[in-house]
């Protein structure tokens, strides 16, 4: 999941070197933290959060085979 979020975020931002994705996993959930440069934050979130919602939807769809809940946190 981490690689998927990283590929999507790098395609959206102007400064791909500032994209940092970390993944924390426990028994019931996986938390993916996405951090980008302040100038690129709007590009990752999108108008009314549509791009952020789309990223979360794609990640959840790719993790549908697992029994864990996937959370994507954008910072």
PyMOL Python script that loads the backbone (N, CA, C, O; Angstrom):
from pymol import cmd

cmd.read_pdbstr("""\
ATOM      1  N   UNK A   1       0.812  -1.197   0.000  1.00  0.00           N
ATOM      2  CA  UNK A   1       0.000   0.000   0.000  1.00  0.00           C
ATOM      3  C   UNK A   1       0.856   1.262   0.000  1.00  0.00           C
ATOM      4  O   UNK A   1       0.524   2.259  -0.641  1.00  0.00           O
ATOM      5  N   UNK A   2       1.950   1.197   0.724  1.00  0.00           N
ATOM      6  CA  UNK A   2       2.829   2.356   0.831  1.00  0.00           C
ATOM      7  C   UNK A   2       3.327   2.792  -0.552  1.00  0.00           C
ATOM      8  O   UNK A   2       3.353   3.983  -0.863  1.00  0.00           O
ATOM      9  N   UNK A   3       3.719   1.826  -1.366  1.00  0.00           N
ATOM     10  CA  UNK A   3       4.240   2.134  -2.696  1.00  0.00           C
ATOM     11  C   UNK A   3       3.166   2.740  -3.582  1.00  0.00           C
ATOM     12  O   UNK A   3       3.443   3.645  -4.369  1.00  0.00           O
ATOM     13  N   UNK A   4       1.944   2.247  -3.460  1.00  0.00           N
ATOM     14  CA  UNK A   4       0.833   2.771  -4.254  1.00  0.00           C
ATOM     15  C   UNK A   4       0.586   4.247  -3.942  1.00  0.00           C
ATOM     16  O   UNK A   4       0.448   5.062  -4.854  1.00  0.00           O
ATOM     17  N   UNK A   5       0.532   4.584  -2.670  1.00  0.00           N
ATOM     18  CA  UNK A   5       0.312   5.978  -2.265  1.00  0.00           C
ATOM     19  C   UNK A   5       1.471   6.851  -2.726  1.00  0.00           C
ATOM     20  O   UNK A   5       1.265   7.986  -3.156  1.00  0.00           O
ATOM     21  N   UNK A   6       2.678   6.329  -2.639  1.00  0.00           N
ATOM     22  CA  UNK A   6       3.848   7.105  -3.045  1.00  0.00           C
ATOM     23  C   UNK A   6       3.837   7.392  -4.545  1.00  0.00           C
ATOM     24  O   UNK A   6       4.167   8.502  -4.964  1.00  0.00           O
ATOM     25  N   UNK A   7       3.467   6.417  -5.347  1.00  0.00           N
ATOM     26  CA  UNK A   7       3.415   6.610  -6.801  1.00  0.00           C
ATOM     27  C   UNK A   7       2.347   7.642  -7.166  1.00  0.00           C
ATOM     28  O   UNK A   7       2.584   8.515  -8.001  1.00  0.00           O
ATOM     29  N   UNK A   8       1.188   7.542  -6.549  1.00  0.00           N
ATOM     30  CA  UNK A   8       0.100   8.483  -6.833  1.00  0.00           C
ATOM     31  C   UNK A   8       0.506   9.900  -6.427  1.00  0.00           C
ATOM     32  O   UNK A   8       0.318  10.844  -7.195  1.00  0.00           O
ATOM     33  N   UNK A   9       1.062  10.049  -5.221  1.00  0.00           N
ATOM     34  CA  UNK A   9       1.437  11.371  -4.719  1.00  0.00           C
ATOM     35  C   UNK A   9       2.544  11.999  -5.561  1.00  0.00           C
ATOM     36  O   UNK A   9       2.500  13.195  -5.850  1.00  0.00           O
ATOM     37  N   UNK A  10       3.532  11.207  -5.956  1.00  0.00           N
ATOM     38  CA  UNK A  10       4.627  11.748  -6.768  1.00  0.00           C
ATOM     39  C   UNK A  10       4.133  12.233  -8.128  1.00  0.00           C
ATOM     40  O   UNK A  10       4.687  13.178  -8.691  1.00  0.00           O
ATOM     41  N   UNK A  11       3.098  11.592  -8.655  1.00  0.00           N
ATOM     42  CA  UNK A  11       2.549  12.013  -9.942  1.00  0.00           C
ATOM     43  C   UNK A  11       1.778  13.329  -9.821  1.00  0.00           C
ATOM     44  O   UNK A  11       1.645  14.057 -10.805  1.00  0.00           O
ATOM     45  N   UNK A  12       1.277  13.637  -8.643  1.00  0.00           N
ATOM     46  CA  UNK A  12       0.447  14.827  -8.452  1.00  0.00           C
ATOM     47  C   UNK A  12       1.240  16.091  -8.126  1.00  0.00           C
ATOM     48  O   UNK A  12       0.828  17.186  -8.512  1.00  0.00           O
ATOM     49  N   UNK A  13       2.356  15.966  -7.433  1.00  0.00           N
ATOM     50  CA  UNK A  13       3.048  17.131  -6.889  1.00  0.00           C
ATOM     51  C   UNK A  13       4.115  17.671  -7.838  1.00  0.00           C
ATOM     52  O   UNK A  13       4.531  16.991  -8.776  1.00  0.00           O
ATOM     53  N   UNK A  14       4.551  18.905  -7.577  1.00  0.00           N
ATOM     54  CA  UNK A  14       5.624  19.529  -8.346  1.00  0.00           C
ATOM     55  C   UNK A  14       7.003  19.095  -7.848  1.00  0.00           C
ATOM     56  O   UNK A  14       7.959  19.053  -8.622  1.00  0.00           O
ATOM     57  N   UNK A  15       7.106  18.771  -6.547  1.00  0.00           N
ATOM     58  CA  UNK A  15       8.377  18.399  -5.935  1.00  0.00           C
ATOM     59  C   UNK A  15       8.293  16.960  -5.410  1.00  0.00           C
ATOM     60  O   UNK A  15       8.050  16.763  -4.220  1.00  0.00           O
ATOM     61  N   UNK A  16       8.489  15.954  -6.267  1.00  0.00           N
ATOM     62  CA  UNK A  16       8.363  14.561  -5.823  1.00  0.00           C
ATOM     63  C   UNK A  16       9.382  14.151  -4.771  1.00  0.00           C
ATOM     64  O   UNK A  16       9.160  13.176  -4.052  1.00  0.00           O
ATOM     65  N   UNK A  17      10.493  14.869  -4.662  1.00  0.00           N
ATOM     66  CA  UNK A  17      11.499  14.505  -3.662  1.00  0.00           C
ATOM     67  C   UNK A  17      11.036  14.808  -2.241  1.00  0.00           C
ATOM     68  O   UNK A  17      11.603  14.281  -1.284  1.00  0.00           O
ATOM     69  N   UNK A  18      10.018  15.648  -2.092  1.00  0.00           N
ATOM     70  CA  UNK A  18       9.531  15.983  -0.753  1.00  0.00           C
ATOM     71  C   UNK A  18       8.428  15.040  -0.276  1.00  0.00           C
ATOM     72  O   UNK A  18       7.945  15.184   0.847  1.00  0.00           O
ATOM     73  N   UNK A  19       8.026  14.090  -1.096  1.00  0.00           N
ATOM     74  CA  UNK A  19       6.974  13.143  -0.716  1.00  0.00           C
ATOM     75  C   UNK A  19       7.557  12.095   0.224  1.00  0.00           C
ATOM     76  O   UNK A  19       8.533  11.419  -0.103  1.00  0.00           O
ATOM     77  N   UNK A  20       6.936  11.973   1.409  1.00  0.00           N
ATOM     78  CA  UNK A  20       7.360  10.980   2.396  1.00  0.00           C
ATOM     79  C   UNK A  20       6.132  10.176   2.789  1.00  0.00           C
ATOM     80  O   UNK A  20       5.120  10.733   3.214  1.00  0.00           O
ATOM     81  N   UNK A  21       6.231   8.855   2.643  1.00  0.00           N
ATOM     82  CA  UNK A  21       5.122   7.971   2.988  1.00  0.00           C
ATOM     83  C   UNK A  21       5.620   6.973   4.022  1.00  0.00           C
ATOM     84  O   UNK A  21       6.613   6.278   3.803  1.00  0.00           O
ATOM     85  N   UNK A  22       4.920   6.909   5.151  1.00  0.00           N
ATOM     86  CA  UNK A  22       5.244   5.928   6.186  1.00  0.00           C
ATOM     87  C   UNK A  22       4.024   5.064   6.436  1.00  0.00           C
ATOM     88  O   UNK A  22       2.887   5.491   6.237  1.00  0.00           O
ATOM     89  N   UNK A  23       4.279   3.842   6.876  1.00  0.00           N
ATOM     90  CA  UNK A  23       3.195   2.893   7.098  1.00  0.00           C
ATOM     91  C   UNK A  23       3.342   2.289   8.484  1.00  0.00           C
ATOM     92  O   UNK A  23       4.406   1.788   8.845  1.00  0.00           O
ATOM     93  N   UNK A  24       2.259   2.341   9.260  1.00  0.00           N
ATOM     94  CA  UNK A  24       2.230   1.753  10.591  1.00  0.00           C
ATOM     95  C   UNK A  24       1.129   0.699  10.602  1.00  0.00           C
ATOM     96  O   UNK A  24      -0.003   0.967  10.199  1.00  0.00           O
ATOM     97  N   UNK A  25       1.468  -0.490  11.064  1.00  0.00           N
ATOM     98  CA  UNK A  25       0.515  -1.592  11.003  1.00  0.00           C
ATOM     99  C   UNK A  25       0.359  -2.226  12.378  1.00  0.00           C
ATOM    100  O   UNK A  25       1.334  -2.421  13.104  1.00  0.00           O
ATOM    101  N   UNK A  26      -0.886  -2.544  12.720  1.00  0.00           N
ATOM    102  CA  UNK A  26      -1.140  -3.329  13.918  1.00  0.00           C
ATOM    103  C   UNK A  26      -2.141  -4.434  13.568  1.00  0.00           C
ATOM    104  O   UNK A  26      -2.355  -4.707  12.387  1.00  0.00           O
ATOM    105  N   UNK A  27      -2.749  -5.065  14.550  1.00  0.00           N
ATOM    106  CA  UNK A  27      -3.596  -6.232  14.297  1.00  0.00           C
ATOM    107  C   UNK A  27      -4.802  -5.942  13.425  1.00  0.00           C
ATOM    108  O   UNK A  27      -5.159  -6.761  12.578  1.00  0.00           O
ATOM    109  N   UNK A  28      -5.439  -4.790  13.613  1.00  0.00           N
ATOM    110  CA  UNK A  28      -6.702  -4.528  12.933  1.00  0.00           C
ATOM    111  C   UNK A  28      -6.653  -3.467  11.855  1.00  0.00           C
ATOM    112  O   UNK A  28      -7.573  -3.378  11.042  1.00  0.00           O
ATOM    113  N   UNK A  29      -5.593  -2.649  11.824  1.00  0.00           N
ATOM    114  CA  UNK A  29      -5.580  -1.559  10.857  1.00  0.00           C
ATOM    115  C   UNK A  29      -4.171  -1.224  10.385  1.00  0.00           C
ATOM    116  O   UNK A  29      -3.174  -1.542  11.033  1.00  0.00           O
ATOM    117  N   UNK A  30      -4.132  -0.579   9.247  1.00  0.00           N
ATOM    118  CA  UNK A  30      -2.884  -0.075   8.675  1.00  0.00           C
ATOM    119  C   UNK A  30      -3.068   1.432   8.481  1.00  0.00           C
ATOM    120  O   UNK A  30      -4.027   1.868   7.844  1.00  0.00           O
ATOM    121  N   UNK A  31      -2.156   2.213   9.026  1.00  0.00           N
ATOM    122  CA  UNK A  31      -2.212   3.662   8.895  1.00  0.00           C
ATOM    123  C   UNK A  31      -1.081   4.099   7.976  1.00  0.00           C
ATOM    124  O   UNK A  31       0.090   3.827   8.241  1.00  0.00           O
ATOM    125  N   UNK A  32      -1.444   4.780   6.890  1.00  0.00           N
ATOM    126  CA  UNK A  32      -0.469   5.282   5.938  1.00  0.00           C
ATOM    127  C   UNK A  32      -0.430   6.797   6.067  1.00  0.00           C
ATOM    128  O   UNK A  32      -1.438   7.468   5.843  1.00  0.00           O
ATOM    129  N   UNK A  33       0.722   7.334   6.426  1.00  0.00           N
ATOM    130  CA  UNK A  33       0.908   8.778   6.572  1.00  0.00           C
ATOM    131  C   UNK A  33       1.598   9.320   5.330  1.00  0.00           C
ATOM    132  O   UNK A  33       2.677   8.862   4.956  1.00  0.00           O
ATOM    133  N   UNK A  34       0.969  10.293   4.700  1.00  0.00           N
ATOM    134  CA  UNK A  34       1.514  10.929   3.508  1.00  0.00           C
ATOM    135  C   UNK A  34       1.871  12.366   3.859  1.00  0.00           C
ATOM    136  O   UNK A  34       1.029  13.131   4.329  1.00  0.00           O
ATOM    137  N   UNK A  35       3.124  12.722   3.625  1.00  0.00           N
ATOM    138  CA  UNK A  35       3.598  14.074   3.901  1.00  0.00           C
ATOM    139  C   UNK A  35       4.178  14.660   2.620  1.00  0.00           C
ATOM    140  O   UNK A  35       5.002  14.031   1.956  1.00  0.00           O
ATOM    141  N   UNK A  36       3.739  15.876   2.278  1.00  0.00           N
ATOM    142  CA  UNK A  36       4.234  16.555   1.078  1.00  0.00           C
ATOM    143  C   UNK A  36       4.656  17.972   1.459  1.00  0.00           C
ATOM    144  O   UNK A  36       4.408  18.425   2.577  1.00  0.00           O
ATOM    145  N   UNK A  37       5.286  18.654   0.530  1.00  0.00           N
ATOM    146  CA  UNK A  37       5.692  20.043   0.754  1.00  0.00           C
ATOM    147  C   UNK A  37       4.443  20.917   0.916  1.00  0.00           C
ATOM    148  O   UNK A  37       3.405  20.628   0.321  1.00  0.00           O
ATOM    149  N   UNK A  38       4.539  21.977   1.713  1.00  0.00           N
ATOM    150  CA  UNK A  38       3.368  22.848   1.918  1.00  0.00           C
ATOM    151  C   UNK A  38       2.785  23.422   0.627  1.00  0.00           C
ATOM    152  O   UNK A  38       1.574  23.617   0.528  1.00  0.00           O
ATOM    153  N   UNK A  39       3.637  23.692  -0.357  1.00  0.00           N
ATOM    154  CA  UNK A  39       3.151  24.233  -1.627  1.00  0.00           C
ATOM    155  C   UNK A  39       2.346  23.216  -2.420  1.00  0.00           C
ATOM    156  O   UNK A  39       1.500  23.594  -3.230  1.00  0.00           O
ATOM    157  N   UNK A  40       2.596  21.935  -2.201  1.00  0.00           N
ATOM    158  CA  UNK A  40       1.920  20.872  -2.938  1.00  0.00           C
ATOM    159  C   UNK A  40       0.701  20.306  -2.216  1.00  0.00           C
ATOM    160  O   UNK A  40       0.020  19.428  -2.745  1.00  0.00           O
ATOM    161  N   UNK A  41       0.427  20.797  -1.025  1.00  0.00           N
ATOM    162  CA  UNK A  41      -0.676  20.250  -0.236  1.00  0.00           C
ATOM    163  C   UNK A  41      -2.014  20.374  -0.970  1.00  0.00           C
ATOM    164  O   UNK A  41      -2.821  19.445  -0.936  1.00  0.00           O
ATOM    165  N   UNK A  42      -2.251  21.482  -1.618  1.00  0.00           N
ATOM    166  CA  UNK A  42      -3.504  21.693  -2.336  1.00  0.00           C
ATOM    167  C   UNK A  42      -3.669  20.738  -3.499  1.00  0.00           C
ATOM    168  O   UNK A  42      -4.790  20.351  -3.829  1.00  0.00           O
ATOM    169  N   UNK A  43      -2.580  20.357  -4.120  1.00  0.00           N
ATOM    170  CA  UNK A  43      -2.645  19.434  -5.251  1.00  0.00           C
ATOM    171  C   UNK A  43      -3.004  18.026  -4.800  1.00  0.00           C
ATOM    172  O   UNK A  43      -3.659  17.286  -5.534  1.00  0.00           O
ATOM    173  N   UNK A  44      -2.583  17.654  -3.603  1.00  0.00           N
ATOM    174  CA  UNK A  44      -2.877  16.324  -3.083  1.00  0.00           C
ATOM    175  C   UNK A  44      -4.292  16.257  -2.513  1.00  0.00           C
ATOM    176  O   UNK A  44      -4.950  15.220  -2.603  1.00  0.00           O
ATOM    177  N   UNK A  45      -4.760  17.353  -1.932  1.00  0.00           N
ATOM    178  CA  UNK A  45      -6.099  17.364  -1.350  1.00  0.00           C
ATOM    179  C   UNK A  45      -7.151  17.618  -2.421  1.00  0.00           C
ATOM    180  O   UNK A  45      -8.185  16.949  -2.437  1.00  0.00           O
ATOM    181  N   UNK A  46      -6.909  18.563  -3.308  1.00  0.00           N
ATOM    182  CA  UNK A  46      -7.855  18.855  -4.377  1.00  0.00           C
ATOM    183  C   UNK A  46      -9.007  19.722  -3.906  1.00  0.00           C
ATOM    184  O   UNK A  46      -9.158  19.975  -2.711  1.00  0.00           O
ATOM    185  N   UNK A  47      -9.818  20.175  -4.852  1.00  0.00           N
ATOM    186  CA  UNK A  47     -10.971  21.008  -4.506  1.00  0.00           C
ATOM    187  C   UNK A  47     -11.989  20.170  -3.745  1.00  0.00           C
ATOM    188  O   UNK A  47     -12.400  19.101  -4.195  1.00  0.00           O
ATOM    189  N   UNK A  48     -12.380  20.674  -2.595  1.00  0.00           N
ATOM    190  CA  UNK A  48     -13.338  20.029  -1.701  1.00  0.00           C
ATOM    191  C   UNK A  48     -12.884  18.628  -1.304  1.00  0.00           C
ATOM    192  O   UNK A  48     -13.715  17.791  -0.951  1.00  0.00           O
ATOM    193  N   UNK A  49     -11.587  18.361  -1.355  1.00  0.00           N
ATOM    194  CA  UNK A  49     -11.046  17.082  -0.912  1.00  0.00           C
ATOM    195  C   UNK A  49     -11.273  15.923  -1.862  1.00  0.00           C
ATOM    196  O   UNK A  49     -11.170  14.764  -1.460  1.00  0.00           O
ATOM    197  N   UNK A  50     -11.578  16.214  -3.107  1.00  0.00           N
ATOM    198  CA  UNK A  50     -11.911  15.152  -4.056  1.00  0.00           C
ATOM    199  C   UNK A  50     -10.720  14.252  -4.376  1.00  0.00           C
ATOM    200  O   UNK A  50     -10.885  13.038  -4.491  1.00  0.00           O
ATOM    201  N   UNK A  51      -9.539  14.818  -4.520  1.00  0.00           N
ATOM    202  CA  UNK A  51      -8.366  13.997  -4.842  1.00  0.00           C
ATOM    203  C   UNK A  51      -7.970  13.144  -3.639  1.00  0.00           C
ATOM    204  O   UNK A  51      -7.617  11.975  -3.796  1.00  0.00           O
ATOM    205  N   UNK A  52      -8.028  13.720  -2.444  1.00  0.00           N
ATOM    206  CA  UNK A  52      -7.723  12.949  -1.233  1.00  0.00           C
ATOM    207  C   UNK A  52      -8.703  11.795  -1.076  1.00  0.00           C
ATOM    208  O   UNK A  52      -8.304  10.687  -0.718  1.00  0.00           O
ATOM    209  N   UNK A  53      -9.958  12.043  -1.337  1.00  0.00           N
ATOM    210  CA  UNK A  53     -10.972  10.990  -1.249  1.00  0.00           C
ATOM    211  C   UNK A  53     -10.714   9.903  -2.284  1.00  0.00           C
ATOM    212  O   UNK A  53     -10.888   8.718  -2.000  1.00  0.00           O
ATOM    213  N   UNK A  54     -10.297  10.304  -3.488  1.00  0.00           N
ATOM    214  CA  UNK A  54      -9.999   9.335  -4.539  1.00  0.00           C
ATOM    215  C   UNK A  54      -8.789   8.471  -4.163  1.00  0.00           C
ATOM    216  O   UNK A  54      -8.786   7.266  -4.411  1.00  0.00           O
ATOM    217  N   UNK A  55      -7.773   9.081  -3.572  1.00  0.00           N
ATOM    218  CA  UNK A  55      -6.603   8.311  -3.132  1.00  0.00           C
ATOM    219  C   UNK A  55      -7.025   7.284  -2.094  1.00  0.00           C
ATOM    220  O   UNK A  55      -6.621   6.124  -2.169  1.00  0.00           O
ATOM    221  N   UNK A  56      -7.829   7.697  -1.132  1.00  0.00           N
ATOM    222  CA  UNK A  56      -8.295   6.772  -0.096  1.00  0.00           C
ATOM    223  C   UNK A  56      -9.131   5.641  -0.689  1.00  0.00           C
ATOM    224  O   UNK A  56      -9.019   4.495  -0.256  1.00  0.00           O
ATOM    225  N   UNK A  57      -9.964   5.956  -1.674  1.00  0.00           N
ATOM    226  CA  UNK A  57     -10.802   4.944  -2.312  1.00  0.00           C
ATOM    227  C   UNK A  57      -9.950   3.913  -3.053  1.00  0.00           C
ATOM    228  O   UNK A  57     -10.207   2.714  -2.953  1.00  0.00           O
ATOM    229  N   UNK A  58      -8.949   4.365  -3.786  1.00  0.00           N
ATOM    230  CA  UNK A  58      -8.075   3.446  -4.522  1.00  0.00           C
ATOM    231  C   UNK A  58      -7.313   2.544  -3.554  1.00  0.00           C
ATOM    232  O   UNK A  58      -7.181   1.345  -3.799  1.00  0.00           O
ATOM    233  N   UNK A  59      -6.820   3.103  -2.473  1.00  0.00           N
ATOM    234  CA  UNK A  59      -6.068   2.309  -1.499  1.00  0.00           C
ATOM    235  C   UNK A  59      -6.971   1.284  -0.832  1.00  0.00           C
ATOM    236  O   UNK A  59      -6.570   0.133  -0.656  1.00  0.00           O
ATOM    237  N   UNK A  60      -8.169   1.674  -0.464  1.00  0.00           N
ATOM    238  CA  UNK A  60      -9.101   0.719   0.154  1.00  0.00           C
ATOM    239  C   UNK A  60      -9.490  -0.385  -0.816  1.00  0.00           C
ATOM    240  O   UNK A  60      -9.624  -1.542  -0.419  1.00  0.00           O
ATOM    241  N   UNK A  61      -9.670  -0.038  -2.076  1.00  0.00           N
ATOM    242  CA  UNK A  61     -10.026  -1.042  -3.079  1.00  0.00           C
ATOM    243  C   UNK A  61      -8.889  -2.041  -3.280  1.00  0.00           C
ATOM    244  O   UNK A  61      -9.134  -3.237  -3.444  1.00  0.00           O
ATOM    245  N   UNK A  62      -7.669  -1.564  -3.269  1.00  0.00           N
ATOM    246  CA  UNK A  62      -6.543  -2.477  -3.447  1.00  0.00           C
ATOM    247  C   UNK A  62      -6.306  -3.342  -2.210  1.00  0.00           C
ATOM    248  O   UNK A  62      -5.668  -4.390  -2.302  1.00  0.00           O
ATOM    249  N   UNK A  63      -6.813  -2.912  -1.061  1.00  0.00           N
ATOM    250  CA  UNK A  63      -6.650  -3.676   0.173  1.00  0.00           C
ATOM    251  C   UNK A  63      -7.909  -4.469   0.530  1.00  0.00           C
ATOM    252  O   UNK A  63      -8.028  -4.960   1.652  1.00  0.00           O
ATOM    253  N   UNK A  64      -8.829  -4.595  -0.392  1.00  0.00           N
ATOM    254  CA  UNK A  64     -10.094  -5.277  -0.105  1.00  0.00           C
ATOM    255  C   UNK A  64      -9.889  -6.749   0.235  1.00  0.00           C
ATOM    256  O   UNK A  64     -10.734  -7.345   0.902  1.00  0.00           O
ATOM    257  N   UNK A  65      -8.800  -7.338  -0.204  1.00  0.00           N
ATOM    258  CA  UNK A  65      -8.544  -8.751   0.048  1.00  0.00           C
ATOM    259  C   UNK A  65      -8.081  -9.008   1.473  1.00  0.00           C
ATOM    260  O   UNK A  65      -8.172 -10.133   1.963  1.00  0.00           O
ATOM    261  N   UNK A  66      -7.589  -7.981   2.135  1.00  0.00           N
ATOM    262  CA  UNK A  66      -7.137  -8.144   3.517  1.00  0.00           C
ATOM    263  C   UNK A  66      -8.292  -7.831   4.465  1.00  0.00           C
ATOM    264  O   UNK A  66      -9.267  -7.186   4.081  1.00  0.00           O
ATOM    265  N   UNK A  67      -8.169  -8.289   5.688  1.00  0.00           N
ATOM    266  CA  UNK A  67      -9.203  -8.039   6.688  1.00  0.00           C
ATOM    267  C   UNK A  67      -8.899  -6.797   7.521  1.00  0.00           C
ATOM    268  O   UNK A  67      -9.591  -6.525   8.502  1.00  0.00           O
ATOM    269  N   UNK A  68      -7.878  -6.050   7.141  1.00  0.00           N
ATOM    270  CA  UNK A  68      -7.481  -4.890   7.922  1.00  0.00           C
ATOM    271  C   UNK A  68      -8.102  -3.614   7.362  1.00  0.00           C
ATOM    272  O   UNK A  68      -8.333  -3.491   6.159  1.00  0.00           O
ATOM    273  N   UNK A  69      -8.365  -2.676   8.255  1.00  0.00           N
ATOM    274  CA  UNK A  69      -8.866  -1.362   7.870  1.00  0.00           C
ATOM    275  C   UNK A  69      -7.679  -0.506   7.453  1.00  0.00           C
ATOM    276  O   UNK A  69      -6.643  -0.507   8.118  1.00  0.00           O
ATOM    277  N   UNK A  70      -7.828   0.222   6.356  1.00  0.00           N
ATOM    278  CA  UNK A  70      -6.756   1.057   5.826  1.00  0.00           C
ATOM    279  C   UNK A  70      -7.119   2.525   6.038  1.00  0.00           C
ATOM    280  O   UNK A  70      -8.190   2.965   5.619  1.00  0.00           O
ATOM    281  N   UNK A  71      -6.240   3.279   6.679  1.00  0.00           N
ATOM    282  CA  UNK A  71      -6.441   4.709   6.891  1.00  0.00           C
ATOM    283  C   UNK A  71      -5.303   5.463   6.201  1.00  0.00           C
ATOM    284  O   UNK A  71      -4.132   5.124   6.368  1.00  0.00           O
ATOM    285  N   UNK A  72      -5.655   6.475   5.435  1.00  0.00           N
ATOM    286  CA  UNK A  72      -4.653   7.330   4.782  1.00  0.00           C
ATOM    287  C   UNK A  72      -4.740   8.712   5.409  1.00  0.00           C
ATOM    288  O   UNK A  72      -5.768   9.384   5.335  1.00  0.00           O
ATOM    289  N   UNK A  73      -3.652   9.116   6.021  1.00  0.00           N
ATOM    290  CA  UNK A  73      -3.580  10.411   6.695  1.00  0.00           C
ATOM    291  C   UNK A  73      -2.652  11.320   5.898  1.00  0.00           C
ATOM    292  O   UNK A  73      -1.489  10.984   5.679  1.00  0.00           O
ATOM    293  N   UNK A  74      -3.163  12.471   5.465  1.00  0.00           N
ATOM    294  CA  UNK A  74      -2.380  13.411   4.675  1.00  0.00           C
ATOM    295  C   UNK A  74      -1.942  14.561   5.568  1.00  0.00           C
ATOM    296  O   UNK A  74      -2.768  15.224   6.194  1.00  0.00           O
ATOM    297  N   UNK A  75      -0.639  14.791   5.620  1.00  0.00           N
ATOM    298  CA  UNK A  75      -0.101  15.839   6.497  1.00  0.00           C
ATOM    299  C   UNK A  75       0.678  16.837   5.684  1.00  0.00           C
ATOM    300  O   UNK A  75       1.212  17.799   6.235  1.00  0.00           O
TER     301      UNK A  75
END
""", "prot")
cmd.dss("prot")
cmd.show_as("cartoon", "prot")
cmd.util.cbc("prot")
cmd.orient("prot")
